């Protein structure tokens, strides 16, 4: 099989997926603040773009794992987390589409988040990239977002009843998730922008 260098575009899609999730969360929170209890219409619209992005990540990530032609274990460092994140995004899209519980997706995201942080620390410690600080920040922030996706999923399950007696900790969990996902999405987009010229000039 022929390897296609899609690392930069995959980073762009990571960023786009993060911003789609943030837009979804912001839309739901806005409806909640206005006192509405029917969030299905607000959430349902996110399923199509999330499904498309998740499918692309899973397919191209798996393809990249098997066809990586360069020396070293970069395929493991880059594509293992990409496939895992793609599966989480795809699971969220399917949960929205079929109106199933979000907490299982959130718990899945928590496990992937812990794994992603471990990958980032290992990649940073052995210096697998030319920008180890950006790599560590990317993996750690996505990992934190994954971990806090679990309490956020519990919030999504309890939305109609939260207006009466909200726990202050829910807002803290939402804030941490939002900031971590925002930081990860910005870093991913920045690395992608920086990578495009080098990848166009020096294809594998």
TACORSUL-V728873 format. One record per backbone hydrogen bond with DSSP energy under -1.0 kcal/mol. NH is the residue of the N-H (numbers start at 1). CO is the residue of the C=O. If there is no record, write none. Layout:
nh=NH co=CO
nh=NH co=CO
This chain:
nh=6 co=4
nh=10 co=6
nh=11 co=7
nh=12 co=8
nh=13 co=9
nh=14 co=10
nh=15 co=11
nh=16 co=12
nh=17 co=13
nh=18 co=14
nh=19 co=15
nh=20 co=16
nh=21 co=17
nh=22 co=18
nh=23 co=19
nh=24 co=20
nh=25 co=21
nh=26 co=22
nh=27 co=23
nh=28 co=24
nh=29 co=25
nh=30 co=26
nh=31 co=27
nh=32 co=28
nh=33 co=29
nh=34 co=30
nh=35 co=32
nh=36 co=31
nh=43 co=39
nh=44 co=40
nh=46 co=43
nh=47 co=44
nh=50 co=46
nh=51 co=47
nh=52 co=48
nh=53 co=49
nh=54 co=50
nh=55 co=51
nh=56 co=52
nh=57 co=53
nh=58 co=54
nh=59 co=55
nh=60 co=56
nh=61 co=57
nh=62 co=58
nh=63 co=59
nh=64 co=60
nh=65 co=61
nh=66 co=62
nh=67 co=63
nh=68 co=64
nh=77 co=73
nh=78 co=74
nh=79 co=75
nh=80 co=76
nh=82 co=78
nh=83 co=79
nh=84 co=80
nh=85 co=81
nh=86 co=82
nh=87 co=83
nh=88 co=84
nh=89 co=85
nh=90 co=86
nh=91 co=87
nh=92 co=88
nh=93 co=89
nh=94 co=90
nh=95 co=91
nh=96 co=92
nh=97 co=93
nh=98 co=94
nh=100 co=95
nh=106 co=102
nh=107 co=103
nh=108 co=104
nh=109 co=105
nh=110 co=106
nh=111 co=107
nh=112 co=108
nh=113 co=109
nh=114 co=110
nh=115 co=111
nh=116 co=112
nh=117 co=113
nh=118 co=114
nh=119 co=115
nh=120 co=116
nh=121 co=117
nh=122 co=118
nh=123 co=119
nh=124 co=120
nh=125 co=121
nh=126 co=122
nh=128 co=123
nh=135 co=131
nh=136 co=132
nh=137 co=133
nh=138 co=134
nh=139 co=135
nh=140 co=136
nh=141 co=137
nh=142 co=138
nh=143 co=139
nh=144 co=140
nh=145 co=141
nh=146 co=142
nh=147 co=143
nh=148 co=144
nh=150 co=147
nh=152 co=148
nh=153 co=149
nh=154 co=150
nh=155 co=151
nh=156 co=152
nh=157 co=153
nh=158 co=154
nh=161 co=158
nh=162 co=159
nh=170 co=167
nh=172 co=168
nh=173 co=169
nh=174 co=170
nh=175 co=171
nh=176 co=172
nh=177 co=173
nh=178 co=174
nh=179 co=175
nh=180 co=176
nh=181 co=177
nh=182 co=178
nh=183 co=179
nh=184 co=180
nh=185 co=181
nh=186 co=182
nh=187 co=183
nh=188 co=184
nh=189 co=185
nh=190 co=186
nh=191 co=187
nh=192 co=188
nh=193 co=189
nh=194 co=190
nh=195 co=191
nh=196 co=192
nh=199 co=195
nh=200 co=196
nh=201 co=197
nh=202 co=198
